[in-house]
Amino acid sequence: MSADRNEAAGRIVRAAVFAVVCVYAALGMHVLAGGAGAGLGIVAAATAVTGAGAYVLARRRRSMGTLLVASFAAQYGMHHLFGSGLPLMGHHAGGLSAGIGMLLAHVLVATVSAWWLERGETALATLLFLLACSLRDLWRPLTDLLAPPSTPRRVAPVVEVTPGMPTAQVLAWELCRRGPPQ
């Protein structure tokens, strides 16, 4: 019984983390594609529904096709939920190009979400590693600009040490000639 509780608790935590990340990624892409932001109540509702769906799907291993269908359905629902407070004409005021950008944004988030669900914690670790690498690459030029100028370091003069064996003899050992030995 304790193992079942631990498994359920682990599934709840993974589903909650997945829901928060996916809803905020969907909202971020929705806003970047020209949509309006959503209120806290709408984001909380989307997170709860997404978390419940992820918990149900995490019960056993699903095929990538099933996960893609579920992710696209969730993205479709979130798209309409995020735009529910806007007038119908104001939601896609940008015309066809805004609609295609919105579609691509939600398709991207749905595909990454399905991939994450299919690969599990390995995908999470990969995403976090890629994020850390990109943040490090973005952080380095900023720190280089803000760092005080470095002063040249004094280098001690090289003192020649008399070797116990002539250099020519060492080089002769390393010399490799082609052909038969003489």
N, C-alpha and C positions, 0 to 999 in steps of 0.2 A: 504494500500500500504506500509506503514511504517513497519508493522509486517512482510510482505513478504521480505522486504529488510533486516530486522534484522535476519530473519530465514536464508536467503541466506548468509548473512555475517557470521553467526555462523557456517553454513555448510562449508564455505570456510576456516575458521580458523581451524575447526576440521579436515577437509580433508588435509590441509597443515601440521598440526602437525603429523597426522597419516602418511602422505607420508614421511616426514623427518625421523621419527622414524623407519618406516618399511624398507625404503631403506638403512639406515645406519645399521640396524640390519641384513638385508640380505647381505650387503657388508661385515660386520664383520664376520658373519658366513661363508660366501663364502671364505674369507681369512683364517679363522681358519681351514676350511676343505681342505686347500691346494691350493686354487685359488689365482690368483694375484689380487692386488688392482686395482681400476679403477681411471681414471682421473676425474678431476672436471667437465668437460663437460658431461661425461657419467653419473656421479652421478646426475647432474642437470637435465639431460633428463629423467632419471629414476624417479626422484622425481616429475617432472612435469606430467609425464604420470600416475604415481601412484596416485598423488593428484587429477588429473582429474577423474580417475576411482573411487576413494573414494567419490568425490563430487557427481558423478552420482549415486552411490550405496546408498548414504546417503539421497536421496530424500524421500524414504519410507523404511519401515522395510522389510528386506529380510530374507529368510530362511537361516539356517546354511549351507545347501547344496550349495546354490547359492554362498554364501560368500566363502566357501571352494574352489569351482571351480574357482572363480575369483582370489582368493589369490594364488592358485597353478599356474594359468596361468600367473599371475604377477611374481611369483618367477621363473617360467620357462623362461620368457622373460628377467628378470634381470640376471639370470645365464648366458644366452647367450650374453647379453649386456656387462656384466662385463668381459667376456672372449673374447670379439670381437677383441681386439687389440693384441691378442696372436696368435702365430701359432697354427694350429690345434693339433699337437702332443704335444706342450708344455702346453696346457691347462689342460690336465689330464695325466700328466707324471707319476703319482703315480700308475697307473694301476687300477685294480678292487676295491681295498680297498679305494683309493682316490675317485673313482666315487661313491661308497656307502656312504662314509662320506659326500660328497658334496650333494648327494640326501637327506640324513638325515638332513643336515643343512638347506636346503631350505624347506623341509617338516616341520621342527620345526617352522621356521619363518612364513610359510604360515598358519599353524594351529593357532599360536598365533595371527597373523594378523586377521584371520577370526573370532576368538573368540573376539578380541577387537572390530571389526566392529559390531559384533552381540550384544555385551553387552554395547557398547557405553562408556560414561564417567565413568560408574561404573567400567568397566574393566581398564580404564586408572588409576583411583584412586587406584584400587587394585594393579596394576603393580607398581605404584609409591610407595605405602606403602611397598610392598615386597622388592623393591629396597632399600628403606630407611632402612628397618630392616636389610637387608643383609649388607649394607654399615656400619650401626652402629655396627654390630657384627664384621665386618672386621676392623673397626676403633679402637674399644676398646683395643684389644691387642697391637696395634701399639702405642696408647697413653700410655698404661701401661708401655711399654718398654722405651718410651722416657721421661716419667715423672720422676722428681727427687725423690729419695727415701724419703718416708714420715718418719717423726720423731714420735715416740710414743707420744700420747697425755697423759698428766697427768690427772688422774682422782681424783677428790676430795674424801676424805674418807666419807663413809656413816655414818651419825650420826643417832643413833637410837632414834626414837621419841616414847615417851610413849603414847600408845593408850588409849582412854577413855574406851574401853571395852576389857576384856580379850580375847586373841586369841582363847582360847579353846571354848568360847561361840560362836564366829563367826563360827568356824569349826563345832560346834554342829548343827547350823542352816542349814548348807550345807550338813550334813550327811543324806543320804537317805537309809532307810532300807526297805527291801521287806517284804511283809506280812501285816496282818491287824494291825491297830493301837492298842496300849496297853492302 
